[in-house]
Amino acid sequence: MTIQTKPIEAYSLATPNGQKVHIMLEELGVPWTYHRIDIGKGDQFKPEFLAISPNNKIPAIVDPEGPDGQPISIFESGAILKYLGLKFGRLYPTDLRQQVKVDEWLFWQVGGFGPMLGQNNHFNVYAPEKIPYAQKRYTDETHRLFRVLNTQLKGKEYITGTYSIADIASIGWAQSWERYGITREEYPNVLAWIERLNARPAVERGLNVGKDVPEKSLADDKEAQKVLFNQR
């Protein structure tokens, strides 16, 4: 059993991607410190953040007790979840066959369930001009992904059968199901899974990290939109 003595430093924000790491750290019960990265004001472009997250995206962590006892920085939420699961031997299987199953659904989330829902948000909420094709494209894909998840959860309490980083990766994005027109009647397995995870104390704590700081609605914050959108 790995004992963490120095806090893991998490550079993050109360967004679905940041919440993955918050929930994982809360589930592990290890010491950690939250550092708020205000992406609406451009904190993600500061040299000190780029040194640990060269893609200028949250979340990123620094573990002062990394491999061989030396510090290590990690960016990309999926990589962070796998690292923490492997280091602490929890919420990620040791059996190779089961690892493959968890990896499939972890990568399904980081490659689809997050980005496609993000595009849905962008074209339906934030885009200055409404493009019907783009709105329909990403609305349809959002529903398709929720249907894939609903099918996978049939007869299961958790995505791969046992609670894991696959569930932790997706739960933050699933919270906004009503915004996407998802209904309990059409996706009952997903809604039951959301309620099941939300009942976990660590999930509740992780979802609430950083929410003590009032956030201005991005849809109304034109200055933040200039920072976040159309960057090359």
MDAnalysis code that builds the backbone (N, CA, C; Angstrom):
import MDAnalysis as mda
import numpy as np

u = mda.Universe.empty(696, n_residues=232, atom_resindex=np.repeat(np.arange(232), 3), trajectory=True)
u.add_TopologyAttr("name", ["N", "CA", "C"] * 232)
u.add_TopologyAttr("resid", np.arange(1, 233))
u.add_TopologyAttr("resname", ["MET", "THR", "ILE", "GLN", "THR", "LYS", "PRO", "ILE", "GLU", "ALA", "TYR", "SER", "LEU", "ALA", "THR", "PRO", "ASN", "GLY", "GLN", "LYS", "VAL", "HIS", "ILE", "MET", "LEU", "GLU", "GLU", "LEU", "GLY", "VAL", "PRO", "TRP", "THR", "TYR", "HIS", "ARG", "ILE", "ASP", "ILE", "GLY", "LYS", "GLY", "ASP", "GLN", "PHE", "LYS", "PRO", "GLU", "PHE", "LEU", "ALA", "ILE", "SER", "PRO", "ASN", "ASN", "LYS", "ILE", "PRO", "ALA", "ILE", "VAL", "ASP", "PRO", "GLU", "GLY", "PRO", "ASP", "GLY", "GLN", "PRO", "ILE", "SER", "ILE", "PHE", "GLU", "SER", "GLY", "ALA", "ILE", "LEU", "LYS", "TYR", "LEU", "GLY", "LEU", "LYS", "PHE", "GLY", "ARG", "LEU", "TYR", "PRO", "THR", "ASP", "LEU", "ARG", "GLN", "GLN", "VAL", "LYS", "VAL", "ASP", "GLU", "TRP", "LEU", "PHE", "TRP", "GLN", "VAL", "GLY", "GLY", "PHE", "GLY", "PRO", "MET", "LEU", "GLY", "GLN", "ASN", "ASN", "HIS", "PHE", "ASN", "VAL", "TYR", "ALA", "PRO", "GLU", "LYS", "ILE", "PRO", "TYR", "ALA", "GLN", "LYS", "ARG", "TYR", "THR", "ASP", "GLU", "THR", "HIS", "ARG", "LEU", "PHE", "ARG", "VAL", "LEU", "ASN", "THR", "GLN", "LEU", "LYS", "GLY", "LYS", "GLU", "TYR", "ILE", "THR", "GLY", "THR", "TYR", "SER", "ILE", "ALA", "ASP", "ILE", "ALA", "SER", "ILE", "GLY", "TRP", "ALA", "GLN", "SER", "TRP", "GLU", "ARG", "TYR", "GLY", "ILE", "THR", "ARG", "GLU", "GLU", "TYR", "PRO", "ASN", "VAL", "LEU", "ALA", "TRP", "ILE", "GLU", "ARG", "LEU", "ASN", "ALA", "ARG", "PRO", "ALA", "VAL", "GLU", "ARG", "GLY", "LEU", "ASN", "VAL", "GLY", "LYS", "ASP", "VAL", "PRO", "GLU", "LYS", "SER", "LEU", "ALA", "ASP", "ASP", "LYS", "GLU", "ALA", "GLN", "LYS", "VAL", "LEU", "PHE", "ASN", "GLN", "ARG"])
u.atoms.positions = np.array([
    [0.844, -1.202, 0.000],
    [0.000, 0.000, 0.000],
    [0.879, 1.252, 0.000],
    [0.636, 2.137, -0.960],
    [1.412, 3.365, -1.076],
    [0.872, 4.421, -0.124],
    [1.752, 5.023, 0.651],
    [1.377, 6.092, 1.575],
    [1.878, 7.413, 1.008],
    [0.974, 8.368, 0.846],
    [1.323, 9.699, 0.363],
    [1.515, 10.612, 1.559],
    [2.692, 11.194, 1.695],
    [2.944, 12.086, 2.835],
    [2.862, 13.558, 2.440],
    [3.334, 13.889, 1.236],
    [3.263, 15.272, 0.767],
    [2.048, 15.434, -0.156],
    [1.359, 16.547, -0.086],
    [0.159, 16.731, -0.905],
    [0.468, 16.710, -2.402],
    [-0.416, 16.071, -3.149],
    [-0.391, 16.160, -4.601],
    [-0.986, 17.514, -4.979],
    [-0.292, 18.230, -5.847],
    [-0.747, 19.560, -6.255],
    [-1.591, 19.427, -7.523],
    [-2.851, 19.848, -7.452],
    [-3.764, 19.758, -8.591],
    [-4.060, 21.155, -9.121],
    [-3.732, 21.380, -10.365],
    [-3.961, 22.665, -11.034],
    [-5.189, 22.468, -11.919],
    [-6.291, 23.087, -11.522],
    [-7.551, 22.628, -12.079],
    [-8.619, 23.699, -11.988],
    [-9.860, 23.280, -12.233],
    [-11.013, 24.165, -12.181],
    [-12.254, 23.278, -12.042],
    [-13.358, 23.864, -11.586],
    [-14.593, 23.103, -11.382],
    [-15.322, 22.899, -12.710],
    [-14.691, 22.153, -13.600],
    [-15.272, 21.787, -14.891],
    [-15.316, 20.261, -14.960],
    [-16.044, 19.684, -15.921],
    [-16.090, 18.213, -16.009],
    [-14.722, 17.553, -16.097],
    [-13.777, 18.170, -16.792],
    [-12.447, 17.566, -16.878],
    [-11.690, 17.705, -15.556],
    [-11.806, 18.855, -14.928],
    [-11.153, 19.027, -13.638],
    [-11.760, 18.131, -12.569],
    [-13.072, 17.945, -12.638],
    [-13.758, 17.143, -11.630],
    [-13.307, 15.693, -11.615],
    [-12.844, 15.187, -12.742],
    [-12.332, 13.807, -12.773],
    [-11.214, 13.639, -11.743],
    [-10.291, 14.576, -11.748],
    [-9.134, 14.489, -10.853],
    [-9.551, 14.756, -9.408],
    [-10.445, 15.722, -9.204],
    [-10.908, 16.017, -7.851],
    [-11.565, 14.783, -7.229],
    [-12.430, 14.132, -8.003],
    [-13.128, 12.945, -7.494],
    [-12.132, 11.827, -7.203],
    [-11.204, 11.611, -8.122],
    [-10.226, 10.532, -7.921],
    [-9.418, 10.758, -6.646],
    [-8.958, 11.961, -6.436],
    [-8.155, 12.252, -5.248],
    [-8.984, 12.109, -3.978],
    [-10.251, 12.508, -4.050],
    [-11.124, 12.347, -2.887],
    [-11.402, 10.869, -2.618],
    [-11.606, 10.087, -3.672],
    [-11.833, 8.650, -3.485],
    [-10.607, 7.985, -2.868],
    [-9.433, 8.400, -3.277],
    [-8.200, 7.809, -2.750],
    [-7.931, 8.234, -1.317],
    [-8.441, 9.402, -0.940],
    [-8.229, 9.885, 0.413],
    [-6.805, 10.315, 0.703],
    [-6.074, 10.704, -0.336],
    [-4.688, 11.134, -0.154],
    [-4.653, 12.653, 0.025],
    [-3.599, 13.185, 0.651],
    [-3.505, 14.641, 0.787],
    [-3.298, 15.310, -0.572],
    [-4.040, 16.374, -0.815],
    [-3.861, 17.097, -2.074],
    [-4.283, 18.546, -1.894],
    [-3.790, 19.379, -2.783],
    [-4.051, 20.815, -2.727],
    [-4.615, 21.276, -4.065],
    [-5.663, 22.047, -4.004],
    [-6.324, 22.562, -5.203],
    [-5.771, 23.939, -5.542],
    [-5.308, 24.103, -6.773],
    [-4.850, 25.394, -7.275],
    [-5.772, 25.795, -8.427],
    [-6.513, 26.851, -8.240],
    [-7.485, 27.269, -9.250],
    [-6.782, 27.933, -10.435],
    [-7.025, 27.408, -11.619],
    [-6.510, 27.990, -12.854],
    [-7.677, 28.689, -13.544],
    [-7.659, 29.999, -13.545],
    [-8.758, 30.774, -14.125],
    [-8.566, 30.853, -15.639],
    [-9.197, 29.914, -16.341],
    [-8.996, 29.843, -17.795],
    [-9.666, 31.005, -18.515],
    [-10.647, 31.633, -17.872],
    [-11.297, 32.792, -18.484],
    [-10.421, 34.030, -18.484],
    [-9.392, 34.017, -17.616],
    [-8.462, 35.146, -17.541],
    [-7.086, 34.807, -18.124],
    [-6.942, 33.596, -18.633],
    [-5.703, 33.239, -19.311],
    [-4.623, 32.627, -18.451],
    [-4.973, 32.147, -17.254],
    [-3.962, 31.516, -16.393],
    [-3.279, 30.336, -17.078],
    [-4.004, 29.680, -17.982],
    [-3.462, 28.478, -18.641],
    [-2.333, 28.794, -19.618],
    [-2.127, 30.071, -19.903],
    [-1.058, 30.453, -20.817],
    [0.192, 30.960, -20.086],
    [0.138, 30.977, -18.784],
    [1.293, 31.434, -18.013],
    [2.418, 30.401, -18.091],
    [3.671, 30.858, -18.164],
    [4.808, 29.941, -18.314],
    [4.868, 28.852, -17.253],
    [4.531, 29.193, -16.019],
    [4.624, 28.204, -14.947],
    [3.598, 27.087, -15.120],
    [2.441, 27.407, -15.716],
    [1.456, 26.354, -15.979],
    [1.837, 25.559, -17.218],
    [2.315, 26.236, -18.243],
    [2.734, 25.542, -19.463],
    [3.887, 24.575, -19.200],
    [4.655, 24.832, -18.160],
    [5.764, 23.938, -17.825],
    [5.278, 22.562, -17.405],
    [4.040, 22.494, -16.886],
    [3.496, 21.194, -16.491],
    [2.352, 20.740, -17.393],
    [1.804, 21.667, -18.177],
    [0.715, 21.327, -19.093],
    [0.928, 22.050, -20.423],
    [1.786, 21.516, -21.277],
    [2.158, 22.210, -22.513],
    [1.008, 22.418, -23.491],
    [-0.100, 21.693, -23.302],
    [-1.274, 21.875, -24.163],
    [-2.189, 22.973, -23.633],
    [-1.747, 23.695, -22.629],
    [-2.475, 24.784, -21.967],
    [-3.933, 24.442, -21.635],
    [-4.129, 23.223, -21.120],
    [-5.460, 22.788, -20.697],
    [-5.389, 22.271, -19.267],
    [-6.496, 22.460, -18.535],
    [-6.600, 21.836, -17.214],
    [-7.271, 20.486, -17.400],
    [-7.025, 19.542, -16.476],
    [-6.233, 19.629, -15.266],
    [-4.793, 19.166, -15.492],
    [-3.957, 19.465, -14.522],
    [-2.600, 18.925, -14.466],
    [-2.270, 18.725, -12.993],
    [-1.385, 17.791, -12.717],
    [-0.977, 17.579, -11.326],
    [0.542, 17.528, -11.233],
    [1.024, 17.808, -10.038],
    [2.418, 17.560, -9.701],
    [2.413, 16.668, -8.463],
    [3.020, 15.504, -8.592],
    [3.157, 14.598, -7.453],
    [4.583, 14.722, -6.933],
    [4.763, 15.296, -5.737],
    [6.123, 15.465, -5.208],
    [6.787, 14.148, -4.835],
    [5.992, 13.077, -4.786],
    [6.503, 11.747, -4.444],
    [6.238, 10.793, -5.595],
    [6.764, 11.163, -6.758],
    [6.576, 10.364, -7.957],
    [7.465, 9.131, -7.993],
    [7.638, 8.544, -9.171],
    [8.491, 7.355, -9.304],
    [9.888, 7.605, -8.727],
    [10.392, 6.637, -8.011],
    [11.714, 6.723, -7.369],
    [11.791, 7.868, -6.372],
    [10.624, 8.331, -5.915],
    [10.612, 9.391, -4.916],
    [10.830, 10.779, -5.462],
    [10.939, 10.892, -6.804],
    [11.183, 12.192, -7.420],
    [9.878, 12.803, -7.924],
    [9.761, 14.125, -7.927],
    [8.530, 14.769, -8.398],
    [8.244, 14.431, -9.860],
    [6.972, 14.399, -10.193],
    [6.548, 14.171, -11.573],
    [5.324, 15.031, -11.840],
    [5.275, 15.639, -13.030],
    [4.090, 16.392, -13.446],
    [3.372, 15.601, -14.533],
    [2.051, 15.686, -14.535],
    [1.241, 14.928, -15.485],
    [0.114, 15.820, -15.977],
    [-0.067, 15.861, -17.290],
    [-1.218, 16.554, -17.848],
    [-2.055, 15.548, -18.627],
    [-3.263, 15.947, -19.006],
    [-4.300, 15.116, -19.620],
    [-4.998, 14.280, -18.544],
    [-6.304, 14.493, -18.435],
    [-7.070, 13.884, -17.351],
    [-7.013, 12.360, -17.359],
    [-7.069, 11.745, -18.539],
    [-7.003, 10.287, -18.600],
    [-5.673, 9.755, -18.100],
    [-4.589, 10.430, -18.468],
    [-3.258, 10.020, -18.012],
    [-3.140, 10.178, -16.495],
    [-3.741, 11.230, -15.962],
    [-3.700, 11.460, -14.515],
    [-4.452, 10.352, -13.781],
    [-5.637, 10.008, -14.281],
    [-6.425, 8.955, -13.631],
    [-5.681, 7.622, -13.642],
    [-5.074, 7.281, -14.774],
    [-4.327, 6.013, -14.846],
    [-3.122, 6.036, -13.911],
    [-2.408, 7.144, -13.887],
    [-1.241, 7.248, -13.011],
    [-1.642, 7.039, -11.552],
    [-2.683, 7.735, -11.119],
    [-3.108, 7.628, -9.727],
    [-3.623, 6.226, -9.409],
    [-4.360, 5.631, -10.349],
    [-4.850, 4.281, -10.131],
    [-3.725, 3.275, -10.009],
    [-2.714, 3.418, -10.851],
    [-1.562, 2.515, -10.805],
    [-0.724, 2.742, -9.551],
    [-0.506, 4.001, -9.217],
    [0.352, 4.292, -8.056],
    [-0.244, 3.754, -6.756],
    [-1.544, 3.983, -6.586],
    [-2.164, 3.638, -5.307],
    [-2.860, 2.276, -5.335],
    [-2.884, 1.637, -6.506],
    [-3.468, 0.309, -6.591],
    [-4.956, 0.268, -6.308],
    [-5.643, 1.336, -6.687],
    [-7.089, 1.411, -6.437],
    [-7.800, 2.002, -7.634],
    [-9.025, 1.533, -7.865],
    [-9.921, 2.058, -8.900],
    [-9.397, 1.828, -10.312],
    [-8.378, 0.980, -10.424],
    [-7.858, 0.542, -11.718],
    [-7.410, -0.909, -11.530],
    [-7.874, -1.826, -12.365],
    [-7.626, -3.248, -12.121],
    [-6.145, -3.619, -12.231],
    [-5.801, -4.723, -11.609],
    [-4.452, -5.292, -11.760],
    [-4.444, -6.374, -12.828],
    [-5.603, -6.966, -13.090],
    [-5.733, -7.991, -14.122],
    [-5.711, -7.350, -15.508],
    [-4.867, -7.853, -16.403],
    [-4.699, -7.238, -17.716],
    [-5.996, -7.204, -18.515],
    [-6.769, -8.271, -18.489],
    [-8.027, -8.297, -19.244],
    [-8.978, -7.204, -18.751],
    [-9.048, -7.044, -17.439],
    [-9.912, -6.009, -16.879],
    [-9.356, -4.607, -17.132],
    [-8.035, -4.488, -17.159],
    [-7.426, -3.198, -17.493],
    [-7.845, -2.753, -18.892],
    [-7.864, -3.698, -19.816],
    [-8.264, -3.377, -21.190],
    [-9.686, -2.830, -21.206],
    [-10.590, -3.440, -20.454],
    [-11.981, -2.982, -20.430],
    [-12.091, -1.565, -19.861],
    [-11.373, -1.325, -18.778],
    [-11.406, 0.014, -18.192],
    [-10.782, 1.021, -19.152],
    [-9.668, 0.663, -19.777],
    [-9.018, 1.560, -20.736],
    [-9.944, 1.895, -21.899],
    [-10.680, 0.903, -22.395],
    [-11.598, 1.150, -23.511],
    [-12.574, 2.270, -23.169],
    [-13.157, 2.180, -21.978],
    [-14.172, 3.164, -21.610],
    [-13.570, 4.475, -21.125],
    [-12.359, 4.429, -20.604],
    [-11.658, 5.668, -20.287],
    [-11.367, 6.442, -21.570],
    [-10.851, 5.745, -22.580],
    [-10.524, 6.419, -23.844],
    [-11.774, 6.787, -24.628],
    [-12.842, 6.006, -24.452],
    [-14.136, 6.383, -25.044],
    [-14.563, 7.749, -24.519],
    [-14.360, 7.960, -23.233],
    [-14.739, 9.249, -22.661],
    [-13.840, 10.380, -23.155],
    [-12.528, 10.201, -23.049],
    [-11.639, 11.317, -23.395],
    [-11.641, 11.601, -24.895],
    [-11.986, 10.589, -25.699],
    [-12.004, 10.793, -27.146],
    [-13.357, 11.173, -27.706],
    [-14.434, 10.939, -26.925],
    [-15.762, 11.176, -27.471],
    [-16.732, 11.836, -26.515],
    [-16.994, 11.197, -25.387],
    [-18.043, 11.663, -24.483],
    [-17.749, 13.061, -23.934],
    [-16.494, 13.427, -23.823],
    [-16.151, 14.790, -23.416],
    [-16.138, 15.751, -24.594],
    [-15.305, 15.481, -25.605],
    [-15.188, 16.422, -26.722],
    [-16.486, 16.678, -27.492],
    [-17.285, 15.639, -27.710],
    [-18.518, 15.833, -28.476],
    [-19.551, 16.624, -27.679],
    [-19.635, 16.374, -26.380],
    [-20.539, 17.175, -25.554],
    [-20.039, 18.612, -25.467],
    [-18.720, 18.774, -25.479],
    [-18.145, 20.109, -25.490],
    [-18.503, 20.877, -26.752],
    [-18.477, 20.196, -27.890],
    [-18.869, 20.840, -29.146],
    [-20.358, 21.168, -29.146],
    [-21.132, 20.288, -28.540],
    [-22.570, 20.564, -28.388],
    [-22.755, 21.871, -27.617],
    [-22.060, 21.988, -26.488],
    [-22.143, 23.218, -25.708],
    [-21.736, 24.432, -26.535],
    [-20.645, 24.278, -27.283],
    [-20.115, 25.424, -28.019],
    [-21.118, 25.930, -29.055],
    [-21.607, 25.035, -29.896],
    [-22.457, 25.485, -30.997],
    [-23.880, 25.828, -30.572],
    [-24.337, 25.252, -29.468],
    [-25.697, 25.541, -29.014],
    [-25.764, 26.669, -27.995],
    [-24.653, 26.953, -27.307],
    [-24.687, 27.953, -26.237],
    [-23.777, 29.146, -26.523],
    [-22.532, 28.878, -26.927],
    [-21.528, 29.942, -26.979],
    [-21.303, 30.559, -28.361],
    [-21.565, 29.842, -29.415],
    [-21.253, 30.339, -30.760],
    [-22.012, 31.632, -31.049],
    [-21.329, 32.653, -31.568],
    [-21.994, 33.931, -31.841],
    [-23.012, 33.839, -32.970],
    [-22.830, 32.863, -33.846],
    [-23.826, 32.630, -34.895],
    [-24.277, 31.180, -34.819],
    [-25.569, 30.957, -34.906],
    [-26.110, 29.620, -34.805],
    [-26.073, 28.947, -36.182],
    [-25.404, 27.818, -36.225],
    [-25.239, 27.063, -37.471],
    [-26.058, 25.784, -37.335],
    [-27.213, 25.705, -37.971],
    [-28.105, 24.556, -37.779],
    [-27.432, 23.207, -38.010],
    [-26.590, 23.110, -39.035],
    [-25.930, 21.827, -39.296],
    [-25.069, 21.408, -38.107],
    [-24.266, 22.347, -37.588],
    [-23.389, 22.026, -36.458],
    [-24.207, 21.710, -35.204],
    [-25.272, 22.453, -34.975],
    [-26.112, 22.187, -33.811],
    [-26.697, 20.785, -33.867],
    [-27.228, 20.415, -35.038],
    [-27.820, 19.083, -35.180],
    [-26.757, 18.003, -35.107],
    [-25.624, 18.246, -35.742],
    [-24.533, 17.255, -35.759],
    [-24.124, 16.862, -34.344],
    [-23.892, 17.857, -33.486],
    [-23.383, 17.551, -32.152],
    [-24.491, 17.180, -31.168],
    [-25.704, 17.630, -31.411],
    [-26.836, 17.163, -30.607],
    [-27.083, 15.685, -30.869],
    [-27.067, 15.302, -32.142],
    [-27.257, 13.894, -32.491],
    [-26.145, 13.025, -31.916],
    [-24.906, 13.499, -32.011],
    [-23.784, 12.709, -31.505],
    [-23.845, 12.593, -29.983],
    [-24.285, 13.638, -29.309],
    [-24.453, 13.577, -27.859],
    [-25.444, 12.481, -27.482],
    [-26.565, 12.448, -28.174],
    [-27.575, 11.425, -27.881],
    [-27.065, 10.032, -28.229],
    [-26.313, 9.917, -29.302],
    [-25.751, 8.613, -29.655],
    [-24.827, 8.107, -28.551],
    [-23.982, 9.000, -28.026],
    [-23.043, 8.602, -26.974],
    [-23.769, 8.228, -25.683],
    [-24.797, 8.979, -25.336],
    [-25.582, 8.606, -24.163],
    [-26.261, 7.249, -24.374],
    [-26.662, 6.970, -25.615],
    [-27.276, 5.666, -25.887],
    [-26.243, 4.542, -25.756],
    [-25.038, 4.780, -26.231],
    [-23.965, 3.785, -26.082],
    [-23.737, 3.499, -24.587],
    [-23.677, 4.558, -23.784],
    [-23.467, 4.395, -22.349],
    [-24.650, 3.673, -21.708],
    [-25.854, 4.023, -22.122],
    [-27.048, 3.381, -21.571],
    [-27.047, 1.881, -21.858],
    [-26.638, 1.519, -23.063],
    [-26.568, 0.104, -23.432],
    [-25.503, -0.619, -22.618],
    [-24.341, 0.011, -22.453],
    [-23.259, -0.597, -21.687],
    [-23.654, -0.831, -20.235],
    [-24.477, 0.050, -19.682],
    [-24.853, -0.029, -18.276],
    [-26.007, -1.003, -18.014],
    [-26.555, -1.586, -19.046],
    [-27.667, -2.525, -18.850],
    [-27.218, -3.699, -17.984],
    [-27.893, -3.883, -16.865],
    [-27.553, -4.979, -15.970],
    [-26.308, -4.753, -15.141],
    [-25.754, -3.531, -15.176],
    [-24.528, -3.232, -14.424],
    [-24.742, -2.024, -13.519],
    [-24.051, -2.019, -12.401],
    [-24.073, -0.839, -11.536],
    [-23.069, 0.201, -12.006],
    [-21.967, -0.283, -12.606],
    [-20.899, 0.602, -13.062],
    [-20.513, 0.239, -14.481],
    [-19.789, 1.113, -15.158],
    [-19.566, 0.979, -16.594],
    [-18.925, -0.341, -16.975],
    [-17.911, -0.771, -16.235],
    [-17.279, -2.059, -16.562],
    [-17.637, -3.134, -15.539],
    [-18.654, -2.879, -14.738],
    [-19.086, -3.844, -13.744],
    [-18.639, -3.494, -12.351],
    [-17.426, -2.998, -12.209],
    [-16.854, -2.582, -10.931],
    [-16.488, -1.106, -11.010],
    [-16.758, -0.369, -9.958],
    [-16.455, 1.060, -9.919],
    [-14.978, 1.297, -10.205],
    [-14.691, 2.216, -11.138],
    [-13.313, 2.432, -11.574],
    [-13.144, 3.830, -12.138],
    [-11.940, 4.084, -12.626],
    [-11.655, 5.379, -13.251],
    [-12.501, 5.605, -14.498],
    [-13.053, 4.543, -15.082],
    [-13.943, 4.721, -16.231],
    [-15.190, 5.494, -15.809],
    [-15.730, 5.181, -14.652],
    [-16.891, 5.905, -14.132],
    [-16.512, 7.331, -13.744],
    [-15.381, 7.465, -13.072],
    [-14.931, 8.778, -12.617],
    [-14.717, 9.722, -13.798],
    [-14.229, 9.186, -14.917],
    [-13.970, 10.020, -16.090],
    [-15.254, 10.595, -16.686],
    [-16.339, 9.851, -16.620],
    [-17.563, 10.253, -17.320],
    [-18.582, 10.997, -16.467],
    [-18.537, 10.834, -15.159],
    [-19.633, 11.349, -14.331],
    [-19.766, 12.865, -14.387],
    [-18.669, 13.600, -14.450],
    [-18.770, 15.060, -14.509],
    [-19.490, 15.536, -15.757],
    [-19.175, 14.916, -16.892],
    [-19.821, 15.287, -18.148],
    [-21.290, 14.897, -18.157],
    [-21.627, 13.802, -17.477],
    [-23.009, 13.328, -17.480],
    [-23.937, 14.188, -16.632],
    [-23.371, 15.025, -15.747],
    [-24.195, 15.817, -14.831],
    [-25.180, 16.732, -15.561],
    [-24.821, 17.177, -16.753],
    [-25.662, 18.148, -17.475],
    [-26.630, 17.466, -18.435],
    [-27.075, 16.268, -18.087],
    [-27.922, 15.478, -18.990],
    [-29.187, 16.223, -19.407],
    [-29.769, 17.003, -18.507],
    [-31.015, 17.702, -18.854],
    [-30.780, 18.741, -19.942],
    [-29.607, 19.398, -19.881],
    [-29.282, 20.411, -20.898],
    [-29.284, 19.810, -22.296],
    [-28.896, 18.540, -22.378],
    [-28.767, 17.888, -23.679],
    [-30.060, 17.212, -24.142],
    [-31.139, 17.377, -23.378],
    [-32.402, 16.770, -23.771],
    [-32.470, 15.282, -23.486],
    [-31.635, 14.819, -22.554],
    [-31.645, 13.411, -22.171],
    [-32.801, 13.188, -21.200],
    [-33.566, 12.120, -21.395],
    [-34.704, 11.841, -20.524],
    [-34.520, 10.513, -19.801],
    [-35.132, 10.422, -18.638],
    [-35.074, 9.199, -17.839],
    [-35.746, 8.038, -18.578],
    [-36.803, 8.357, -19.320],
    [-37.539, 7.311, -20.033],
    [-36.677, 6.677, -21.123],
    [-35.876, 7.490, -21.807],
    [-35.082, 6.987, -22.922],
    [-33.750, 6.395, -22.463],
    [-33.195, 6.916, -21.363],
    [-31.876, 6.472, -20.898],
    [-31.917, 6.107, -19.406],
    [-32.740, 5.150, -19.021],
    [-32.913, 4.848, -17.595],
    [-31.645, 4.335, -16.914],
    [-30.837, 3.577, -17.638],
    [-29.625, 3.026, -17.022],
    [-28.619, 4.124, -16.702],
    [-28.524, 5.111, -17.580],
    [-27.607, 6.226, -17.344],
    [-28.056, 7.042, -16.142],
    [-29.344, 7.335, -16.063],
    [-29.833, 8.151, -14.953],
    [-29.672, 7.428, -13.617],
    [-29.886, 6.118, -13.608],
    [-29.683, 5.352, -12.370],
    [-28.207, 5.361, -11.973],
    [-27.329, 5.278, -12.967],
    [-25.877, 5.305, -12.718],
    [-25.447, 6.666, -12.173],
    [-25.974, 7.749, -12.736],
    [-25.655, 9.089, -12.242],
    [-26.062, 9.220, -10.778],
    [-27.260, 8.778, -10.457],
    [-27.736, 8.866, -9.076],
    [-26.874, 8.008, -8.149],
    [-26.472, 6.851, -8.628],
    [-25.640, 5.937, -7.830],
    [-24.294, 6.591, -7.503],
    [-23.670, 7.199, -8.518],
    [-22.376, 7.831, -8.285],
    [-22.511, 9.089, -7.441],
    [-23.537, 9.881, -7.682],
    [-23.719, 11.113, -6.921],
    [-23.946, 10.850, -5.435],
    [-24.370, 9.638, -5.108],
    [-24.584, 9.272, -3.709],
    [-23.285, 8.943, -2.986],
    [-22.189, 8.804, -3.740],
    [-20.896, 8.522, -3.114],
    [-20.340, 9.823, -2.520],
    [-19.967, 9.828, -1.246],
    [-19.457, 11.065, -0.621],
    [-18.266, 11.666, -1.354],
    [-17.345, 10.828, -1.831],
    [-16.163, 11.355, -2.515],
    [-16.535, 12.014, -3.838],
    [-17.528, 11.462, -4.517],
    [-17.989, 12.073, -5.769],
    [-18.626, 13.423, -5.472],
    [-19.456, 13.471, -4.460],
    [-20.086, 14.747, -4.085],
    [-19.035, 15.792, -3.747],
    [-18.045, 15.393, -2.953],
    [-16.991, 16.353, -2.593],
    [-16.213, 16.797, -3.827],
    [-15.860, 15.842, -4.679],
    [-15.078, 16.167, -5.867],
    [-15.808, 17.092, -6.819],
    [-17.114, 16.874, -6.975],
    [-17.902, 17.727, -7.857],
    [-18.010, 19.152, -7.330],
    [-17.880, 19.319, -6.021],
    [-18.057, 20.641, -5.409],
    [-16.762, 21.407, -5.197],
    [-15.624, 20.758, -5.429],
    [-14.348, 21.459, -5.264],
    [-14.306, 22.677, -6.189],
    [-13.956, 23.812, -5.645],
    [-13.800, 25.026, -6.442],
    [-15.072, 25.796, -6.688],
    [-16.209, 25.255, -6.274],
    [-17.475, 25.939, -6.542],
    [-17.778, 27.038, -5.526],
    [-16.884, 27.221, -4.556],
    [-17.060, 28.310, -3.602],
    [-16.718, 29.649, -4.230],
    [-16.043, 29.613, -5.385],
    [-15.722, 30.850, -6.109],
    [-16.787, 31.071, -7.181],
    [-17.566, 32.151, -7.089],
    [-18.622, 32.396, -8.075],
    [-18.053, 32.502, -9.487],
    [-18.691, 31.820, -10.415],
    [-18.255, 31.859, -11.808],
    [-19.274, 32.627, -12.648],
    [-18.804, 33.570, -13.445],
    [-19.675, 34.264, -14.370],
    [-20.012, 33.329, -15.521],
    [-21.242, 33.359, -15.972],
    [-21.650, 32.493, -17.073],
    [-20.798, 32.765, -18.309],
    [-20.178, 31.713, -18.842],
    [-19.333, 31.876, -20.024],
    [-20.133, 32.387, -21.207],
    [-21.404, 32.038, -21.255],
    [-22.249, 32.487, -22.364],
    [-22.374, 34.007, -22.384],
    [-22.212, 34.647, -21.210],
    [-22.348, 36.097, -21.114],
    [-21.014, 36.817, -20.981],
    [-19.948, 36.069, -20.799],
    [-18.634, 36.664, -20.548],
    [-17.846, 36.765, -21.863],
    [-17.998, 37.863, -22.550],
    [-17.377, 38.024, -23.864],
    [-15.855, 38.094, -23.775],
    [-15.333, 38.648, -22.673],
    [-13.882, 38.726, -22.533],
    [-13.288, 37.331, -22.359],
    [-13.950, 36.486, -21.580],
    [-13.475, 35.119, -21.398],
    [-13.563, 34.339, -22.702],
    [-14.593, 34.595, -23.480],
    [-14.735, 33.911, -24.764],
    [-13.567, 34.254, -25.692],
    [-13.099, 35.503, -25.623],
    [-11.957, 35.896, -26.449],
    [-10.712, 35.111, -26.071],
    [-10.589, 34.804, -24.781],
    [-9.429, 34.048, -24.300],
    [-9.545, 32.576, -24.687],
    [-10.762, 32.043, -24.585],
    [-10.938, 30.591, -24.723],
    [-11.157, 30.121, -26.157],
    [-11.781, 30.961, -26.983],
    [-12.176, 30.507, -28.314],
    [-11.290, 31.127, -29.405],
    [-11.156, 30.387, -30.490],
    [-10.446, 30.842, -31.696],
    [-8.989, 31.181, -31.443],
    [-8.371, 30.420, -30.554],
    [-6.932, 30.570, -30.292],
    [-6.147, 29.646, -31.212],
    [-5.059, 30.137, -31.767],
    [-4.182, 29.316, -32.592],
    [-2.892, 28.990, -31.848],
])
